[in-house]
Amino acid sequence: MTQRILRVKRDTFFKLRPEQSSQLTAEELYTVKAGITFEIQSYAYADVTGDFNGHIKFTLLNNSIRDLNTWFIYSLHAQVEFEGAVVYPLEDQAGVHILQVNADTVLKLRPLPSSVLPDEALYSVKQGQSFALHSYAFADSAGDFNNHIRFALRNQSDYIRGLSTWYAYNGHVYVEFDGKVVYPAEAPDIPVLRILEPTIFKRRPVSSSQLGADEKVSIPTGRTYKLLSYAYADAQGSFNGHIKFTLKYAKDYVQDLNTWYVYDGHARVERSGKVVYPPLPPTSPPGYTGKPFKLPGNTSTFYTDQPIIPGGSFTWGDATHDATRIPDTVTIVNNMIALARELQKARNQIGEPFLINSWYRPPAINDAVGGVSNSQHLYGKAVDVQVDGFSGRSLANAVMLWWNGGVGIYSNLPDVVHLDIGPRRVWGF
């Protein structure tokens, strides 16, 4: 029989309900110390109704506490091992979601209009603030949360009035994972401003020499910005060869302002990877219009809209996070190509476009998003994908019988499946 161990990683509590310890009675809590282990019969981090509010549910084997064998533990305080190998958390189960505040707003203890809540159930936050999350949800088995998102803060230092779980109006916040917005879902054709060479953002569409120091900001080449809107003219005419744009996310605001101008010779606007302004001149084949970059072991130039394998569906932009994560070894490049070949088989089988959430992660990025230290993403061998109309579980089931590597699903990202070309294994089912 496989030995299953729950290892406690820090001083904490076993709980009879998956709630904050401050909301439980002494009879519902049992103190445990870091380093202690328990042999368990089974564990789970979710059921059909969703996750356990950031907890692991486990059943003790040949043991009980106060004559009870089933308890909960906060999942950041423990890990589960089978025969000495960690099985929870695995890969992106250890990743960090970030709540970004996109407008001055209030956090709430209940998902109701702030006007009907007492002051002690409200907490003001400013546009641009961010919080690392342990988990989040926009609905449960009873329905949605009245246009709110429920979230649990990851770090105890961020707890508000000693509480980790709050609500926020979902028009004022959004959730990021690995640098991408995962809630609310972005439109696939959201406009993106790409900076082509060092330039200046301006408050007025005139020569930079005519602007005061507080009306202009230098911007380096290569930056990209998600836009709420853009324009190259209004009822009075063009903007003197400039693009007027409004930034979508508060974290990108420049000097706390979201609306600027940029010379249209230094930038362009893209939708779904295609240039929409200024118009590109005709080009000869292959005609790639994406960002050019170099890869280790190659002398030729690659482009973000160039397929990794000839005629394939997956581009170098998918694998390199739009050329912002360039691998530093030939081995990683070759791993990306090998994964693209296998991923193309899955894409052909499903017959629908695959949306890439995350592919290659350099060590600094992997650390920043909370990825595990041996993540296959570090080597270009892993990808997180979703397909419109498929849950992560249904997509995983469709490819699992033949996929020769890792297949994982996540309770907090129900539409996403992890696929890698590392050792064959599954998790989350």
Secondary structure, DSSP 8 states (H G I E B T S, - for coil): ---EEEEE-SSEEEESSSS-GGGS-GGGEEEE-TT-EEEEEEEESEETTEEBTTEEEEEESS--BTTB-EEEEEGGGEEEEETTEEEES-GGGG--EEEEE-SSEEEESSSS-GGGS-GGGEEEE-TT-EEEEEEEESEETTEE-SSEEEEEES-GGG-BTTB-EEEEETTTEEEEETTEEEES---TT--EEEE-SSEEEESSSS-GGGS-GGGEEEE-TT-EEEEEEEESEETTEE-TTEEEEEES-GGG-BTTB-EEEEETTSEEEEETTEEEES------TT---S-EE--TT--S-EETTSBSSTT-S-BHHHHTTTTTS--SSHHHHHHHHHHHHHHHHHHHHH-S--EEEE----HHHHHHTT--TT-GGGGT-EEEEE-TT--HHHHHHHHTTT--SEEEE-SSSTT-EEEESSS-EEE--
